[in-house]
Amino acid sequence: MSYWYCSGIPLYDEKLALEVIRYAFEELLKWTPEMIYECKDTALLDRMRLHQIYKTKIIHAKDRYCTCFQLIAAKLYPSKFKIDTVTSVIEIYKRVLDGELERLPRNIFNTEDGIMKLGYCVRYILTEKIMYSSVRELYDRFSSIGINTELDSFKLLKIYPLFFETPVDMLHYCLPKSLRDDEYYQKSKKKYISIKLSMGAKRIYIREYRAFLYCKTDIEPMRDDAGNYKVEHIRLVFYYVINTLLPKDPIIVQDEYDFNDRNTLYMIFTRDDIDFILDKYRILEMVRAVSDNYVDAADMLLSGDERDEDCYRYASRIFETNHRTDYVPLPMIVRQYIAVLNKQGKASDVIKNKEDLDTCLYYLSRHVLPYNEKYKDRPLSDLLNDSSFVENYCLNDVIHHIR
């Protein structure tokens, strides 16, 4: 086809190209506007010798995602069809749900309004695919065990983490402001995170953290390849430490904290030895990455839990005003010995000489034995001759070998 009619002015050339396309569809094919809009046979443009005109002369908006026939119909009949961002995103999402496309193109969400485009998709499934009788029922659904399976069926499972920490966050954002329930949203988010921990949705990840904690690997699983902390992962680890490890810690147990009370957790983070405790579980830098005030960090990491605003502010002020002693990181030999005490390996593989033994015994005398009623008032020289003590703290082979 000759291009003699091209002027070099985009809008004028597009107008001429549309007249040729209009003639092809209306006069030769006898198609209605609806038939053009619904056509999915892209080879038709080649058969009608229209592909080159469409490709070079029709102006395409970068933020519109629609079929070539939908774009042609919208330009030929602007009063009938409108291809704006909302319409185009929903149209391509329908094609994904119908199986025409394998997944949503990631470049759709790589723009500044990517989060809004995800919102269009979510609102579509809320109005067209999901049956519910109340907003709270929706919050319950998006915080349930099976929500990830459901999101996978809607092709959103790999998309929502680009913008949101949990499905509950995504739902809350996508609901109209008049329908949002802020209080129930917080409870639902707490429920979702608790379920992920209790049901083992991230059990593999927790195992990786335990391997890091017990010195079986040097790879820190809370960070990505660029060295940045992964938000959802650090929260899961934090919950794991708070709910599983701290309640068994000998330093913590003696004070009989109520770990079901978030206000009590705030006060734990005002302790003088909180640096040592967090470092023992290798999350000190992780908490510091969230906030220099550990109470603030705990509040953000525990997002979704109920709290007393006055208690939070009180604990935060205490943290800021307390005189904090200088902190000395735990030596690696002590970290490895703690792993042994948690039945992760043998002491003889960790403690190789008297210097290593002295370092580990110093750790026991300062941070473990003072909280043990059986051993706290006895000198170390006496305890090392006590078979029960030596066995309880995995020192049998070590002492025999060093002696």
N, C-alpha and C positions, 0 to 999 in steps of 0.2 A: 504494500500500500504506500502510495506516495505521501511524503510529508511536506508537500509544497505549501500547505495551508498553515504551517507552523510560523508563528510570529515571533516567538521568543518571549512572549508575555505569558506567564504561567496561567493566570486566570482566563485569559482569552483562549489559549490553546486548549485548556480543559473544557471550556464551553463548546468548542468545535468538536472535540473528541466525544463529548457526551451526546451531541447531536447524531454522530455516526452510530454510537452504541444504541441510542434510542431507536434509530431507524432499523437496526439489526433485530432488536427484540420486539418492537411494536409492529413493524411492517412485514418483516420476513418470517419471524417465528410466531407472531400473533400472541405474544405472552402478555399476561396481566402484570401489574406492578407486584402483586403478591407472589406470583410464580417466579419473578426475578429474585425477590428477596429471599425466598425459600430454596432456591436452587443451590445444590452442593456439588454439581458436576463441573469441576474447575477446567476439565479438558474442553468444555464447550467454548471457552474463549479462544482456544487454538483453532477449533474447527470453524469458527466464525471469523477467523483472522483478526481478532480483537485484542489478543494478549499483549502485543507490543504497544498498542495505543493505551490500553489500561495501565501497563507498567510504566510508561514514560510520560503520559500526559495527565493522568488523574492524580490529583494532589492527595497524599495520604497524611493524616495527622498521626504523629508518633505515639500519642497516648490513647489511640483507639485500636481496639482489638476486635475485628469482625471479619466475616468472609468477604471475598471480593464482590460477590453478588449483593450482599447486604449494603456495602459501601456504594455500589453502583445505584441500587434502588433508592438509597437515601439521598443521593445527589440528583437523580432524575425526578424523584417525587418527594421533595422536602416536606410537603404538607402531610404526607402519609407516614413517612419513616424518619426517625431521628436517631442518629448514631452518635450519642454523646458518650462520655466516659462510663457513666453508670450502665447504660444500655449495652455498650460494647463488652464490658467486663462480664456482665451477666450472661450475655449471649455466648461468649466463649466458655464460661463456666457450665452452661447448659450442655454444650458439646462435650465437655469433659465428663459430666454425669451420665450422658447418653452413650458414652464409650467411643465417640468419634475421635477424641483426643485422649492420649494416655494419661496426661497430667496437665495441670495449669502451668503455662510458661513462666519460669521464674523471673524473666525480665519484666513481667507485668508489675511485680512488686518492688522492683529496684529503683523506683522513682520516689520523689518526696511524698507523694500521696499514696504510696503503696499500702499503708495501713488502712486508708479509706477504701481502697479497692478490695482488700480482704473483708472489710466491713460490708461491702455490697454483697459479696458471696455469702457471708454468714446470714445477713438479713434475708437473702433469698431462701436459704434452707429453713430459716425460722418461719417464714410465711408459706412456703410451698411444700416442704418435706417433713417437718417435725410437727407432730400433734401434741398440744399441751393445753391445759386449762387455766394455768396461772403462772406468773413470773417466777414464783418460788419453786414451782415444779421444774422450770427450766434450770434454775440454779442447782437444784438437786440432781438433775440429769447431767449437767456439765461437771459435777463434782463426784460422779459415781464411778464404779470400777470399770464399766464398759464404755466410757466416753471416748477413749482413744480408738477403740475398734470402730465406733460409730463415725468418728471424724475421719478415720481411714477410708471408710466407705464413701464419705463425702469428698475425698481427695484433699482434705485440709490438714491432715496429721503432720505433714512435713512443712506446711506453710506457716501455721500459726506461731511456731517457736521463733520465727523471724522477728516477731513483734511483741509476743506475750510470753510470760513465764508459765502460765497455766491456762487450760481451756476456760476456767472460770473468769480469768482476767479478760479473755477474748469476748466472752458472752457479755460481761458487764460493760465493756467499751461499746459493743455493737448495739446494745439496747438503747432505745430512745431515752433521753434523760428523765422523762416523766414516768418511765416504767422501772427505773433502776431502784434497787433496794440495797443501800450501802451497808447496812448492818448485816443483812443476810448474805451479802456478797463476801464479807470478811469471814463469816462462819463457814461458808461453802469452800472458800479457798483453803482454810485451815483443814477442813475435812479432806479435800483432795490431796493435799501434801501428806497428811497422816496416812491416807490409804496407800499412796505410792510407797511409803516406807513399810507399812505393815504387810502389804501384799507382795512386796519384793519386786515392784516394777523396775527399780533401779538396783536390784541385788548385785548384778554384775559390777556395777559402778562402786557399790559399797565394798565389795570384795577387793576391788582395785585400791580403794582407800585403806582398807585394813592391811593390804600388802605393803603400802607405803608407810603406814603407821608403824608396822612391825618390822620395818627395814628389810623387807624382802625384795624391794625394788627402789631404785633411785628416781623413778619417774613420778612426778607429782600429778595425780589425776585430776586435781581441782583446776588445773590450768590448761589452756589450749596450746596449739603449736606456737602461737605468738607470745606465750607467756602471760596471757591475760586470764583472770579468773572467770570461770563459767558460772553465771549467776544461778541457774537452777541447780547445778551440781553442788555449789558451796552451801546452798540452803539445805539440800538433802543431807550432806555431811554434817552440817550444824545440828540438824534435828537428830541425826544418829548419835552424835556425841552427847547432846542434851538428854535424850531419852534412854540411851543404852549404856553409855560409858560413864558419864558423870555420877549417876546414882550408885555405882559400884566403887567409885573412887574412895579410898580410905580417908583422904583429907576431907572430902565432902560428906561422907556418911555420918561422921561424928556430930555434925551440926543438924542433922535430921531435917533437911530441906524438903519442902513439899514441891515436887517437880511438876505437879499438875497446876500449880499457881504461878502464872506468868510474873506476877509482882515479886514473888520470891526469887525467880530467876534473875530479875533485875538486880537484886541485892547481891546475888552470887557474883555478879560482874563488878561489884565495888570492892571485892576482897583485895587485901594487900598482895596476896599470892596468886592473883588471877593470871598474871603473865606466865608464871610457872605452870599453872594448870592447863592453860591453852596451849603452851608450847609442848607439854607432855603428850597432848593429842595432835600435835603438829598442825594446829589451826590458828596459831597466833598471828601469822602474817595474813592469813585469810580474813580474820576478823579486823585487823588493822586496815586491810584494803577497803573494807566497808566504811569504817569510821575510826578516827583516833579516840573517840569516846566509846568505850566498849559497851556501855549501856545503850547508846544510840545504835551501835552495830547489832546488838542482840535484838533490839526492837525492830530493826529493818529485816534481819534474817528470820525473825519469827513473825513476819508480816502475815496477817490473817487471824492471829490469835486475839482473844479478848484481853483488854488491859485496863488498868486504872491510870488515867492520865496524870493524876497527882503523884502517884507512886513512881511512875516513870520519870517525871520531872525531878522528884526528890532524889531518886537513885542517880540520875544523871548529874545533879549538882554535887552529890557526894563524890562521885568519880572524879569530877573536875577539881575538887578542893582537897582531896586526900593527898597526904604526902606519900608518894610512891617510891619504894626502895629501888635501887638499881637492880636490873634483871640480868642474870647470867644464863645463857642458853644451856640446855642439857647437852652434855657431851654425847657423841654418837655411841660410845661404848655403853652409856647408861640407857640410851634409847633401845639398843639391841638387848640389853639385859631386861628391860621392861617387857620386850617381846617374849623373852624366855619365861618370865613370870606369867605371861598370858598364854603359856603352852605353845609358843611359836619357836621351836628349836631347842637346842641344848646349851646350857651355860658353858660347857667345856669348849664349844665352838666359838664362843664370844669372848670369854675371859681367858686371856692367854698368859698373863703374868701377874706379879704382885701389884704392880701399878694399876692395872685394870681392876683387880679385886678391890683395892683401896678406894677407887673412884666409885665403884658400885656400892660398897659398904657405906660410904659417906652419903650416897643417895638414900639408902635404906634408913640410916640413922636420923636423917633430917626430914625426910618426906613420907616415910612409911611407918617405921616402928613407933614414933610418938603417938600414933593413932591405933596401935594394937595393944589391947589391955594385957595380953599375956607377956609381951616382950618390952614394953615401953620403959620400964624402970630398971632394966638389966643392962650392964655394960656389954659392949660388943665382944670383948675378949672372953667373957663368960658365955655369950650366945654361940660363939663359934665352936664351943665344945658341947653344945646341946644338939643332939641328933635330930630332935623334932624341928628345931629352928633351921638347921642346915638343910633338912629335907624339904621343909615348907618353902624355902627360898632358893631351891634348886642349886645348892652349893656343894653337894656331896663330892662329885667328881672333881670339881674345881679345887677345893681345899686339899684334897688328897694329892692331886697332880702338882699343885704349887709347893706344897710341903715336901 
